[in-house]
Amino acid sequence: MSNFNADVRKAIIDDVERALIGRDKTGALESETDFIMGACAVMRVINMKLYGANEEESMDCIPPIWLMWVMSHRSIVDALKDKQ
């Protein structure tokens, strides 16, 4: 389980998803995968360095759906728009 506080985790996820959609709308998004994987890397480091997660727990803060979208080559932006 993530060491992130649930409210902090939700706020970060919402901000990342909003930023992704915003970059797409302005034409600044070159790669959905790179953007999401960058966010995942930062969340993992924060979980380990600030919240004391160990290597096994470090990915627990990342929404599994982000990884599923990337692995299935599904558009993350389209999926988020469908979710809204």
N, C-alpha and C positions, 0 to 999 in steps of 0.2 A: 504494500500500500504506500502511496505517495506520502512524503513527509510535508508536502505543501498543505497549508490550510485550505479547506475546500473553497472558501470565498476567494482567496488569492488565486488558486488554480483556475477557477471559473473566469475571473477577471482577466487573467493572462490569455486564456484560450479565446475569450471573446475579443480581446484586443488584437490578437494575431489574426483571427479570422476576418475582423473588420479591416485590418491593414491589407490583407491579401485581396479582398474585394475592392478596396479603395485603389490599390496599385493597378489592378486589372482595369478599372473604370478609367483611370488616367493614362493608360497605355504604358505604364512604367514596369509592369510585371513581365519579366522575360522568361521565367521558369517557375511554375507553381511548385514543382518538386523541390527545387533549390530553396525556395522561400520557406516551405514547410520544414524541410530537413534542417535548415538553419535555425528555425524556431525550436525544433526538437533538441538540437544540440545545446542551445542556450538554456532551455528548461532543464535539461539533464544536469548541466553544470551547476545551475542554481540549486537544484535539488540536492546535489552532493555537497557543494561548498557552503551553502547557507542553511540548509535543513538537515545536514548530516546523513543523507542517504548513502548506503553502501553501493557497490557496483551492481549487485542484484536488484536493488530497489530503485536505482537511478532512473529507469525508464517508466516507472509507475505513474509519474505525473503527466505523461504524454497521452493524449486521447488515442486509443487504438485505431479509431476510424481514420485518423490522419495517415497512419501507416498503410491501412487497407486501401485508401484511395490511391496512394502513390504506387503500391504494388500492383493494383489492378489497372493502372494507366487511365483511371477515371479523372475527369476534370474536377479538381477540388473546388474551383470557383463555381462551376455549375451545380455541384452537390450542395454547396452552401446557399446558393440562390434558391434551390429547390426546398431547402430546409426552412427558409424564411417565410 
